[in-house]
C-alpha cells in the first residue's frame, strides 16, 4: 500500500463520485478506479458500493475514511514540521489572494504582513483553486470570495461589497438604479472562466428566476471586456459598485454606466479560510490564524 492509494480513496470518498475525484486529482477515471480496486484487494474488503448511478461507502469504507484522513494529514504535515525542527530562518507563510480583492482588504493584509512575525508570501488564484490548496495544505491561509465549502476548512467573513449592473449609457445614462424586470430582454455577460467568483453562479439562478435567460461568457478574462461588450447595447454585466475597487470595474468611458439594483441586493463577500485542524489549540497555525482573523476582519 502506498500513500497515493489512500489519497485516491479519500478523494472518491469525499466526492462520492469517481469522475469528480478524478478531476480534483487531475487524472483519468480509469486509472483512479484501478488504484482503488488495488487497495480493496490489498485490504481484503470492498470500500465502495458502485453502480451506474451512484457511489456509496461500504461499512468498511466508512471505517477507513477517518483513518486515511488522519494518515494523510500527518503525511502532508511532515515538510512543515521538519522545517520547524531544523530551519532557523524566519518562518514563511503563504496566503492565497483572489482577483478583484478590495483595497480595504489589501490594506489590512499589508498590516498583517507587518505584524505577523513571519514572512508572508501571497499566492494568486481563483477562489476555488485557493480553497483546494488550503485543504491540501499547500497554502496556510487564503482570502477567497465566499461561499467556499470543503470538508475540514473553516472561514470567517472579512468584507461585504455591494454589486451593481454594468449598463449601456445610451439606454440608462439618466437613471439612478435599474430593476431586473427591465433587463429581461438583455444579454447577461460574464467574463471568461476562472475570473468570476462562485457567488456569480448563484446570481445566475436569481437572474433566471427574474426572467433573464439570455447570457454569454466572454473570451476575455478581465472586467474591461464586459464594458466594451455592454457599450454596444442590448447587454449588461454585474460588477462591484465601490469606485475604490478598480479591479472589479468595467472600462471607464462614457458609453457605460454602473447602477445599483432597485429590487435586490447582491453582495460579494470576501472571507478568510483555513484548515480546521491547523487552528486547534496547540496546532501549528493556531496563533497565526487567530492573529490573521483579528487583522483582516
C-alpha positions as MATLAB code, in Angstrom:
seq = 'XXXXXXXXXXXXXXXXXXXXXXXXXXXXXXXXXXXXXXXXXXXXXXXXXXXXXXXXXXXXXXXXXXXXXXXXXXXXXXXXXXXXXXXXXXXXXXXXXXXXXXXXXXXXXXXXXXXXXXXXXXXXXXXXXXXXXXXXXXXXXXXXXXXXXXXXXXXXXXXXXXXXXXXXXXXXXXXXXXXXXXXXXXXXXXXXXXXXXXXXXXXXXXXXXXXXXXXXXXXXXXXXXXXXXXXXXXXXXXXXXXXXXXXXXXXXXXXXXXXXXXXXXXXXXXXXXXXXXXXXXXXXXXXXXXXXXXXXX';
ca = [
       0.000    0.000    0.000;
       1.260    3.463   -0.960;
       0.185    6.864    0.319;
      -1.336    7.675   -3.068;
      -3.748    4.732   -2.633;
      -5.145    6.410    0.475;
      -5.239    9.789   -1.254;
      -7.217    8.365   -4.162;
      -9.600    6.557   -1.790;
     -10.150    9.734    0.270;
     -10.890   11.820   -2.839;
     -13.554    9.368   -4.032;
     -14.993    9.067   -0.508;
     -15.273   12.846   -0.101;
     -16.898   13.354   -3.513;
     -18.823   10.051   -3.725;
     -18.001   10.238   -7.401;
     -15.102    8.775   -9.366;
     -15.421   11.414  -12.093;
     -15.375   14.355   -9.654;
     -12.471   12.818   -7.729;
     -10.553   12.284  -10.981;
     -10.981   15.956  -11.927;
      -9.836   17.006   -8.450;
      -6.756   14.770   -8.755;
      -6.080   15.800  -12.387;
      -6.185   12.236  -13.667;
      -8.438    9.982  -15.724;
     -11.248    7.951  -14.173;
      -9.972    4.577  -15.376;
      -6.586    4.581  -13.549;
      -8.255    6.038  -10.461;
     -10.745    3.164  -10.408;
      -7.929    0.636  -10.826;
      -5.956    2.094   -7.913;
      -8.997    1.942   -5.638;
      -9.598   -1.692   -6.623;
      -5.919   -2.426   -5.905;
      -6.417   -1.000   -2.409;
      -9.568   -3.083   -1.909;
      -7.695   -6.252   -2.914;
      -4.816   -5.483   -0.568;
      -7.114   -4.773    2.368;
      -9.410   -7.677    1.550;
     -12.572   -5.584    1.803;
     -14.914   -3.721   -0.512;
     -14.730    0.036    0.150;
     -17.446    1.307   -2.208;
     -20.810    0.151   -3.499;
     -20.838    1.211   -7.146;
     -23.478    1.190   -9.837;
     -24.105    3.255  -12.961;
     -25.871    5.983  -10.973;
     -24.169    6.280   -7.583;
     -21.125    5.588   -5.430;
     -21.506    4.931   -1.696;
     -19.159    3.934    1.100;
     -19.490    0.443    2.493;
     -19.189   -0.005    6.286;
     -15.513   -0.853    5.739;
     -15.037    2.282    3.631;
     -16.732    4.455    6.248;
     -14.422    2.974    8.899;
     -11.324    3.563    6.759;
     -12.076    7.194    5.846;
     -11.184    8.863    9.204;
      -8.083    6.646    9.484;
      -6.969    7.558    5.964;
      -7.673   11.252    6.566;
      -5.549   11.189    9.715;
      -2.660    9.423    7.953;
      -2.776   11.847    5.000;
      -2.927   14.844    7.328;
       0.159   13.665    9.213;
       1.970   12.830    5.983;
       1.201   16.241    4.399;
       2.329   17.967    7.583;
       5.788   16.363    7.566;
       7.585   19.057    5.496;
       6.305   21.868    7.708;
       7.110   20.051   10.939;
      10.584   19.211    9.643;
      11.240   22.843    8.735;
      10.190   23.879   12.242;
      12.747   21.489   13.703;
      15.773   22.179   11.507;
      15.265   25.608    9.920;
      16.315   28.639   11.943;
      15.299   31.101    9.254;
      12.207   33.256    9.524;
       9.021   31.287    9.024;
       7.304   31.673    5.629;
       3.510   31.716    5.408;
       1.698   31.513    2.074;
      -1.594   33.398    1.787;
      -3.833   32.920   -1.248;
      -5.282   36.060   -2.855;
      -8.128   36.077   -5.427;
      -8.568   38.589   -8.267;
     -10.590   41.720   -7.552;
      -9.579   41.970   -3.889;
     -10.933   45.184   -2.359;
      -8.317   47.859   -1.434;
      -9.542   47.824    2.186;
      -8.690   44.123    2.467;
      -5.349   44.696    0.747;
      -4.514   47.360    3.335;
      -5.438   45.008    6.165;
      -3.277   42.331    4.565;
      -0.318   44.744    4.451;
      -0.826   45.412    8.165;
      -0.874   41.662    8.802;
       2.403   41.428    6.853;
       3.961   43.889    9.295;
       2.678   42.275   12.492;
       2.642   38.540   11.716;
       6.204   37.882   12.917;
       6.926   35.831    9.791;
       7.446   36.325    6.076;
       4.066   36.477    4.324;
       4.068   35.484    0.658;
       0.991   35.956   -1.487;
      -0.220   33.332   -3.943;
      -2.739   34.416   -6.639;
      -5.568   32.228   -7.841;
      -9.295   31.774   -8.268;
     -11.290   31.200   -5.103;
     -11.993   27.504   -5.791;
      -8.335   26.770   -6.580;
      -7.226   28.565   -3.411;
      -9.764   26.603   -1.364;
      -8.393   23.328   -2.734;
      -4.819   24.400   -1.961;
      -5.695   25.263    1.639;
      -7.440   21.919    2.007;
      -4.340   20.136    0.650;
      -2.042   22.168    2.989;
      -0.300   23.832    0.054;
      -1.356   27.224    1.478;
      -1.621   28.114    5.144;
      -4.364   30.721    4.647;
      -6.341   32.237    1.787;
      -8.651   35.131    1.129;
     -11.469   33.952   -1.136;
     -14.835   35.086   -2.381;
     -17.497   33.166   -0.464;
     -19.215   30.739   -0.489;
     -16.327   28.289   -0.185;
     -17.171   24.823    1.086;
     -14.757   21.949    1.709;
     -14.538   19.280    4.366;
     -12.241   20.361    7.187;
     -11.989   24.010    6.074;
     -13.397   26.933    8.078;
     -13.990   30.552    7.121;
     -14.772   33.934    8.613;
     -16.236   36.933    6.826;
     -13.823   39.780    6.081;
     -15.716   42.243    3.848;
     -19.043   42.661    2.038;
     -19.169   44.521   -1.294;
     -22.449   45.628   -2.934;
     -22.767   44.701   -6.595;
     -24.470   46.614   -9.379;
     -25.316   46.412  -13.066;
     -22.957   47.463  -15.854;
     -25.284   49.008  -18.452;
     -25.110   50.776  -21.826;
     -25.168   54.529  -21.227;
     -27.317   55.087  -24.305;
     -30.196   53.351  -22.520;
     -29.565   54.125  -18.826;
     -27.469   57.307  -18.578;
     -30.202   59.275  -16.816;
     -31.053   56.556  -14.274;
     -30.134   56.161  -10.582;
     -30.996   52.437  -10.396;
     -32.312   49.566  -12.510;
     -34.778   46.718  -11.909;
     -34.266   43.140  -13.049;
     -37.589   43.272  -14.868;
     -36.077   45.910  -17.170;
     -33.277   43.565  -18.190;
     -35.253   40.530  -19.344;
     -34.585   41.437  -22.966;
     -30.864   41.995  -22.432;
     -27.963   39.537  -22.619;
     -26.160   38.923  -19.324;
     -22.392   38.985  -19.978;
     -19.816   37.279  -17.756;
     -16.016   37.446  -18.002;
     -14.059   34.378  -19.030;
     -13.936   31.224  -16.962;
     -11.897   31.446  -13.774;
     -12.403   35.149  -13.037;
     -15.976   35.237  -11.738;
     -16.425   34.222   -8.084;
     -18.618   31.198   -7.293;
     -21.235   33.591   -5.939;
     -21.898   34.726   -9.504;
     -23.272   31.234  -10.221;
     -25.895   31.884   -7.541;
     -26.657   35.245   -9.141;
     -27.436   33.494  -12.415;
     -30.137   31.494  -10.637;
     -31.646   34.740   -9.357;
     -31.459   36.294  -12.825;
     -33.175   33.290  -14.398;
     -35.952   33.447  -11.798;
     -36.496   37.100  -12.749;
     -36.797   36.209  -16.430;
     -33.254   36.999  -17.594;
     -32.435   33.936  -19.711;
     -30.079   35.226  -22.404;
     -26.405   35.101  -21.396;
     -22.924   34.865  -22.816;
     -19.464   34.143  -21.418;
     -16.840   36.381  -22.971;
     -13.448   35.061  -24.004;
     -11.755   37.965  -22.239;
     -10.589   37.304  -18.663;
     -10.953   40.869  -17.371;
     -13.821   43.170  -16.481;
     -12.843   45.795  -19.047;
     -14.050   43.405  -21.742;
     -17.528   43.448  -20.213;
     -17.609   47.243  -20.501;
     -16.689   47.108  -24.169;
     -19.323   44.438  -24.890;
     -22.090   46.165  -22.912;
     -21.362   49.528  -24.563;
     -22.603   48.084  -27.857;
     -26.142   47.926  -26.398;
     -28.586   45.174  -25.518;
     -26.425   43.634  -22.791;
     -25.459   44.082  -19.141;
     -22.922   42.774  -16.659;
     -22.532   42.654  -12.891;
     -19.613   44.270  -11.072;
     -18.555   45.873   -7.784;
     -20.168   49.238   -7.074;
     -17.409   50.671   -4.896;
     -15.291   53.029   -7.073;
     -12.242   52.204   -4.952;
     -12.215   48.653   -6.329;
     -10.833   49.388   -9.781;
     -10.187   45.691  -10.485;
     -13.885   44.958  -10.495;
     -14.992   47.929  -12.568;
     -15.584   47.943  -16.319;
     -13.517   50.105  -18.619;
     -14.025   53.798  -17.938;
     -15.756   55.531  -20.829;
     -18.968   57.486  -21.315;
     -20.739   54.626  -23.091;
     -21.174   52.565  -19.884;
     -22.831   53.292  -16.523;
     -22.749   51.315  -13.272;
     -26.024   51.351  -11.311;
     -27.380   49.677   -8.157;
     -30.333   47.321   -8.491;
     -33.675   48.603   -7.243;
     -35.258   45.227   -6.489;
     -32.500   43.051   -4.994;
     -29.226   43.481   -3.158;
     -26.414   41.265   -4.478;
     -23.348   41.327   -2.245;
     -19.913   39.812   -2.846;
     -18.454   38.504    0.416;
     -14.709   38.088    0.933;
     -13.628   35.627    3.603;
     -10.509   34.218    5.232;
     -10.212   30.412    5.138;
      -8.000   27.893    6.934;
      -7.913   24.199    7.773;
      -9.851   23.451   10.963;
      -7.215   21.097   12.351;
      -4.486   23.741   11.986;
      -6.405   26.192   14.194;
      -6.967   23.808   17.112;
      -5.164   24.613   20.409;
      -1.527   23.626   20.091;
      -1.701   23.181   16.295;
       0.984   24.680   14.052;
      -1.121   27.645   12.873;
      -3.354   28.270   15.889;
      -1.755   31.565   16.945;
      -1.232   32.797   13.389;
      -4.853   32.091   12.367;
      -6.092   33.928   15.438;
      -3.921   36.926   14.564;
      -4.985   36.836   10.910;
      -8.664   36.788   11.831;
      -8.161   39.799   14.063;
      -6.116   41.736   11.493;
      -8.254   41.025    8.449;
     -11.816   41.151    9.766;
];
